[in-house]
């Protein structure tokens, strides 16, 4: 009985857990990019110049028509997403936006 009491005491108290969190990500189910894969939104290693510009523009065109663009961008800014096109902005554009808000 003593070991069972010790295990019980050491277990996580589920009442202290934050609860359900679907509301934090369910917007993704409506995203225009949901079925497109990641190649258009995240650059491969070493991609530069025109190739990168073309890929980013294609991603932004998808974002422009997306019904959850604002939620996507808000998420990327909130978690400081370091890579990819999110909510119509590249990582460099998001960094610049964050710097302007901080300054």
Backbone torsions as a table, in degrees:
resi	resn	phi	psi	omega
1	UNK	NA	-35.8	-177.7
2	UNK	-61.9	-43.9	179.8
3	UNK	-63.1	-40.8	178.5
4	UNK	-61.7	-39.8	178.2
5	UNK	-65.1	-41.2	178.9
6	UNK	-64.0	-44.7	178.4
7	UNK	-61.5	-43.0	-179.4
8	UNK	-61.5	-41.5	-179.9
9	UNK	-66.7	-35.5	-177.6
10	UNK	-80.6	-15.1	-178.3
11	UNK	-71.7	152.9	177.6
12	UNK	-61.7	136.4	175.4
13	UNK	-84.2	101.2	-173.9
14	UNK	-61.3	-23.0	178.6
15	UNK	-64.3	-22.9	-179.4
16	UNK	-88.3	-9.3	179.3
17	UNK	-69.7	154.1	-173.7
18	UNK	-69.7	-13.0	180.0
19	UNK	94.4	-169.2	-176.6
20	UNK	-66.3	148.6	-176.0
21	UNK	-132.7	16.4	-178.3
22	UNK	-55.1	-34.9	-178.0
23	UNK	-60.8	-19.5	179.8
24	UNK	-77.5	-21.4	-176.2
25	UNK	-131.0	-6.1	-173.9
26	UNK	-64.1	-20.1	175.9
27	UNK	-58.9	-27.4	-178.0
28	UNK	-62.3	-24.9	179.5
29	UNK	-66.0	-21.3	179.9
30	UNK	-98.3	-0.6	-174.4
31	UNK	-66.4	138.7	179.3
32	UNK	-65.0	-24.1	-177.4
33	UNK	-89.6	-4.0	-170.3
34	UNK	-50.5	-40.9	-176.4
35	UNK	-103.4	10.4	-172.6
36	UNK	-94.9	-9.6	-175.2
37	UNK	81.6	176.8	-172.7
38	UNK	-100.8	-12.7	-173.6
39	UNK	-55.3	-35.9	-177.8
40	UNK	-75.2	-24.4	-171.4
41	UNK	-103.6	-17.1	-179.0
42	UNK	-128.7	128.9	-176.3
43	UNK	-76.9	142.3	174.0
44	UNK	-73.8	159.8	179.6
45	UNK	-55.4	132.7	175.5
46	UNK	82.8	-1.3	-179.2
47	UNK	-68.8	132.9	-177.8
48	UNK	-144.6	173.6	169.6
49	UNK	56.8	-137.9	-174.6
50	UNK	-61.3	-40.2	178.7
51	UNK	-56.7	-44.8	-179.5
52	UNK	-67.0	-43.3	179.4
53	UNK	-60.3	-42.6	180.0
54	UNK	-65.1	-46.7	179.9
55	UNK	-61.3	-44.6	179.7
56	UNK	-63.8	-39.2	178.2
57	UNK	-64.7	-39.6	176.7
58	UNK	-62.5	-40.9	177.9
59	UNK	-64.1	-43.5	-179.2
60	UNK	-64.2	-31.5	176.6
61	UNK	-65.5	-38.1	175.4
62	UNK	-65.0	-46.5	-179.0
63	UNK	-60.6	-36.5	-177.4
64	UNK	-60.5	-28.6	-179.0
65	UNK	-98.8	2.9	-172.2
66	UNK	-81.3	131.5	179.5
67	UNK	-72.6	-13.4	-179.4
68	UNK	-119.5	30.2	-178.5
69	UNK	-57.8	-45.1	-178.4
70	UNK	-63.1	-42.1	178.5
71	UNK	-63.7	-40.5	179.7
72	UNK	-63.2	-48.7	179.2
73	UNK	-63.8	-42.4	178.1
74	UNK	-58.8	-41.9	177.6
75	UNK	-61.7	-48.8	-177.8
76	UNK	-60.7	-39.7	179.0
77	UNK	-70.6	-41.0	-177.9
78	UNK	-63.7	-43.0	-178.0
79	UNK	-94.6	2.4	-178.6
80	UNK	53.5	52.7	-179.8
81	UNK	-57.0	118.8	-173.8
82	UNK	-84.0	-12.2	-173.5
83	UNK	-133.1	151.2	169.0
84	UNK	87.1	172.7	175.1
85	UNK	-94.0	122.8	179.2
86	UNK	-132.5	128.7	176.8
87	UNK	60.3	25.2	177.4
88	UNK	88.7	3.7	179.2
89	UNK	-122.5	141.5	175.7
90	UNK	-77.5	171.0	178.0
91	UNK	-60.3	-39.3	178.8
92	UNK	-65.8	-40.6	178.6
93	UNK	-66.1	-38.5	177.6
94	UNK	-66.9	-40.3	177.6
95	UNK	-61.8	-44.0	179.5
96	UNK	-63.0	-40.7	178.0
97	UNK	-63.1	-43.4	178.3
98	UNK	-64.2	-37.9	178.5
99	UNK	-66.8	-39.8	178.0
100	UNK	-65.0	-40.0	179.5
101	UNK	-67.7	-36.1	-178.6
102	UNK	-73.8	-28.5	-174.5
103	UNK	-87.7	NA	NA
